[in-house]
Amino acid sequence: MTGRPFLGKLSAASLRSRFLIAILVWVALGIGGIWYSATSVFTRHIELQYHDELYGHVRELAGLVDVGKDGHIALTRPLSDPRYLEPMSGFYWQVTVDRGQTLRSASMRRGRLDDDVAHSPQVIHMVEGGPTGPAIMYGFTRLVPDGRVIHYVIATDKRYLDSAIAGFTRELTAWLMALAAALIGTGVLVIAFALRPLNRLGVAIAELRSGRREPLPGQFPSEISPLVDDLNIYIVENHAIIERARVAAGNLAHCLRTPLAIIADEAERLSEDPHGAAHGASLLRQCDIMVQQIDYHLARARSAAMAKTSGRTSLLPDIFTPLLSAMRKLHPDKVFDFKHPAGMQVNVAVDPMDLSELVSILLDNAGKWAKLRIAISLAENADKVSIRLADDGPGMTPKQMVDAFAIGTRFDSTKPGSGLGLAIARDIAEVYGIDLALEANPTGGITASLDVRATPH
């Protein structure tokens, strides 16, 4: 884990994704339930309010209509709600006597209400077309003295009820969306805060692998602390195991070299005897092979162990200072020209001992074969550091460049060495994921190139 943005860390298998999905589902269900319940309750409440109001108005209307003995009807006074006086206000009333007089509210300048709404002595209601659109109508009937039926009808445009419900729904939706955003934002912050110790643990493990920190530092929550403690114990024990293995490998090599030296000494004496010269030479060759194998596998085991357990890094170009000093003494007749960017300070993910051995092998080979000059250069390239070592020697054929990495390969027996150097260099490079290559120079000689992964320091 690194310090990427929160969303950049989301993936199908991450805890963040699971927590975030759970929060989104919970917020959606909760907010959706609140929205549905609130709108349903409000709709029922306001509908009941409208119906109660219209029921009261139609009863009031019936009480204000004076019916004469001859069936003549008249309104004693206006209804208490002034909206029935405003022209085309959406609030209307109508009183009709069968085959007789009809009274209408002052608000109804055109159209009429359906008398069939009032067809029973019980107050009933329905939605019908009114003068200004669909209307909620209440009505009931009574008998006039001569036996005819009088119809009382009250109507209110349904748009007022719909508008009130829609307005409440819009405002509620806006508030609930804001609440949902706040809850989700809070959930994201809670996730980030709760998982912060895991972020620190990931950073600490990354620093452990790169060699910048050891063991895992800091205080962690009680749920994670046992894991961190076990990891630290494992790190210490693993280092101890690797160190014991390296010591054991060194002791084994030392134990083998002593009898090998005795065997080689006896083989030399045997080779001096004319009757056993051939047998002595054969024994000496086998002794040389055994020494080479011991040196090779000991170096390989050491570099592999360091690469997987140490986590240490090397600082460039500082690591070249002691190496070049040693090479100038070992090859005093050669010029080692070292160039690197001014102020360069870069850590590479290689143990200093292993990188020193790898570079010293290449420098020593270049010193052996160069005529006069070895050019060493460093360059930063994205997250890698390129190391180039070019000599002005006789060069190599493509096949020789491939064979050069084989164990015991020597192209000139007059040159000092065991033929293990490039084989060991190749194994060290493979263990650390370093790109190692040989290529011919246009002007002669060979360039050995290393591309090493850089780490922050």
Residue pairs with C-beta under 8 A, 6 or more apart in sequence:
1 9
1 198
1 199
1 201
1 202
1 203
1 206
2 202
2 203
2 206
3 199
3 203
6 16
6 188
6 191
6 192
9 16
10 16
10 17
10 20
11 17
15 195
15 198
16 191
16 195
19 187
19 191
19 194
19 195
20 187
20 188
20 191
23 183
23 184
23 187
23 188
23 191
24 184
27 180
27 183
27 184
27 187
28 180
30 183
31 176
31 177
31 179
31 180
31 183
34 176
35 172
35 173
35 176
38 172
39 165
39 168
39 169
39 172
42 165
42 168
42 172
43 165
46 161
46 164
46 165
46 168
47 161
50 136
50 156
50 160
50 161
51 125
51 136
51 138
54 125
54 136
54 138
54 154
54 156
55 123
55 125
55 138
57 79
57 81
57 93
57 138
57 154
58 93
58 123
58 138
58 139
58 140
58 152
58 153
58 154
59 123
60 79
60 80
61 79
61 93
61 95
61 152
61 154
62 140
62 142
62 152
64 75
64 76
64 77
64 79
65 73
65 74
65 75
65 76
65 95
65 103
65 150
65 152
66 73
66 74
66 75
66 76
67 73
67 144
67 145
67 150
68 74
69 145
70 146
71 97
71 100
71 101
71 144
71 145
71 146
71 148
72 101
73 95
73 97
73 100
73 101
73 103
73 144
73 150
74 103
75 95
75 103
78 84
78 85
78 106
79 93
79 105
81 91
83 89
83 90
83 91
83 107
84 91
84 92
84 93
84 105
84 106
84 107
85 105
85 106
85 107
86 106
86 107
87 106
87 107
87 109
88 107
88 108
88 109
88 110
88 131
88 132
89 107
90 107
90 130
90 132
90 133
90 135
90 156
90 157
90 159
90 160
91 105
91 107
91 155
91 156
91 157
92 104
92 105
92 107
92 108
92 113
92 130
92 131
92 135
92 154
92 155
92 156
93 104
93 105
93 108
93 113
93 152
93 153
93 154
93 155
94 102
94 103
94 104
94 105
94 108
94 112
94 113
94 115
94 151
94 153
94 155
95 102
95 103
95 150
95 151
95 152
95 153
96 102
96 103
96 115
96 150
96 151
96 153
97 144
97 148
97 149
97 150
97 151
98 148
98 149
98 150
98 151
99 148
100 144
100 148
102 112
104 112
108 131
109 131
110 131
111 130
111 131
111 132
112 131
113 128
113 130
113 131
113 135
113 137
113 153
113 155
114 128
114 129
114 137
114 153
115 139
115 151
115 153
117 124
117 125
117 126
117 128
117 137
117 138
117 139
117 151
117 153
118 124
118 139
118 140
118 141
118 151
118 152
118 153
119 139
119 141
119 151
120 140
120 141
121 140
121 141
121 142
122 140
123 138
123 139
123 140
124 138
124 139
124 140
125 136
125 137
125 138
125 139
126 137
127 134
127 135
127 136
127 137
127 158
128 134
128 135
128 137
128 155
129 135
130 137
130 155
130 157
132 157
133 157
133 158
133 159
134 157
134 158
134 159
135 155
135 156
135 157
135 158
136 155
136 156
136 157
136 158
136 161
137 153
137 154
137 155
138 153
138 154
138 155
139 151
139 152
139 153
139 154
140 152
141 149
141 150
141 151
141 152
142 149
142 150
142 152
143 149
143 150
144 150
197 220
197 221
197 224
198 224
200 218
200 220
201 216
201 220
201 224
201 227
201 228
204 213
204 216
204 217
204 218
205 216
205 231
207 213
208 214
208 215
208 216
208 235
208 311
209 311
210 311
210 313
210 347
210 349
210 455
210 456
211 310
211 311
211 312
211 313
211 349
211 351
211 455
212 313
212 347
212 455
212 456
212 457
214 235
214 311
215 231
215 232
215 235
215 236
216 228
216 231
216 232
216 235
219 225
220 228
238 309
239 309
242 305
242 309
245 301
245 305
246 301
246 302
246 305
249 298
249 301
249 302
250 298
253 294
253 295
253 298
256 290
256 294
257 291
257 294
260 287
260 290
260 291
260 294
263 283
263 287
264 283
264 284
264 287
266 283
267 280
267 281
267 283
267 284
267 287
268 280
268 284
269 280
270 276
270 277
270 279
270 280
270 283
271 277
271 279
271 280
271 281
271 283
271 284
272 280
273 280
288 418
289 408
291 418
292 407
292 408
292 418
292 419
292 420
293 407
295 418
295 420
296 407
296 420
296 423
296 424
299 357
299 420
299 424
299 427
299 428
300 424
300 427
302 354
303 351
303 354
303 357
303 424
303 427
303 428
303 431
303 432
304 427
304 431
306 312
306 351
306 353
306 354
307 350
307 351
307 354
307 431
307 432
308 431
310 351
312 351
312 352
313 347
313 348
313 349
313 350
313 351
313 352
313 455
313 457
314 347
314 348
314 350
314 351
314 352
314 355
314 356
315 345
315 346
315 347
315 457
316 340
316 344
316 345
316 346
316 347
316 348
316 378
316 385
316 387
317 338
317 340
317 344
317 378
318 345
319 352
319 355
319 356
319 359
320 338
320 359
320 376
322 356
323 356
323 359
323 360
323 363
324 336
324 338
324 363
324 376
326 360
327 334
327 336
327 360
327 363
327 364
327 367
328 334
328 336
330 364
330 367
331 364
331 367
331 368
331 370
333 372
334 367
334 370
334 372
334 373
334 374
335 372
335 373
335 374
336 363
336 367
336 374
336 376
337 373
337 374
337 375
337 376
338 376
338 377
339 375
339 376
339 377
339 378
340 377
340 378
340 379
341 378
341 379
341 380
344 378
344 380
345 457
346 380
346 385
346 454
346 457
347 454
347 455
347 456
347 457
348 355
348 385
348 452
348 453
348 454
348 455
349 432
349 452
349 453
349 454
349 455
350 358
350 432
350 434
350 452
354 428
354 431
354 432
355 452
357 424
357 425
357 428
358 425
358 428
358 429
358 434
358 450
359 387
359 389
359 450
361 421
361 422
361 424
361 425
362 389
362 425
362 448
362 450
363 374
363 376
363 389
364 421
365 421
365 422
365 448
366 374
366 389
366 390
366 391
366 393
366 446
366 448
367 374
367 391
368 415
368 416
368 417
369 391
369 393
369 394
369 415
369 445
369 446
370 391
370 392
370 393
370 445
371 391
371 392
371 393
372 392
373 391
373 392
374 389
374 390
374 391
374 392
375 388
375 389
375 390
375 391
376 387
376 388
376 389
377 387
377 388
378 385
378 386
378 387
378 388
379 385
379 386
379 388
380 386
380 454
381 451
383 453
383 454
384 451
384 452
384 453
384 454
385 451
385 452
385 454
386 449
386 450
386 451
386 452
387 449
387 450
387 451
387 452
388 447
388 448
388 449
388 450
389 447
389 448
389 449
390 441
390 445
390 446
390 447
390 448
391 445
391 446
391 447
392 441
392 443
392 444
392 445
393 444
393 445
393 446
394 444
394 445
395 440
395 441
395 444
395 445
395 446
396 404
396 411
396 438
396 440
396 446
398 440
400 411
401 438
401 439
401 440
401 446
403 409
404 411
404 422
404 438
405 422
405 423
405 425
405 426
406 423
407 419
407 420
407 423
408 418
408 419
408 420
408 423
409 419
409 422
409 423
410 417
410 418
410 419
425 436
426 436
428 434
429 435
429 436
429 450
432 452
432 453
433 453
434 450
434 451
434 452
434 453
435 449
435 450
435 451
436 448
436 449
436 450
437 448
437 449
438 446
438 447
438 448
438 449
439 446
439 447
439 449
440 446
440 447
441 447
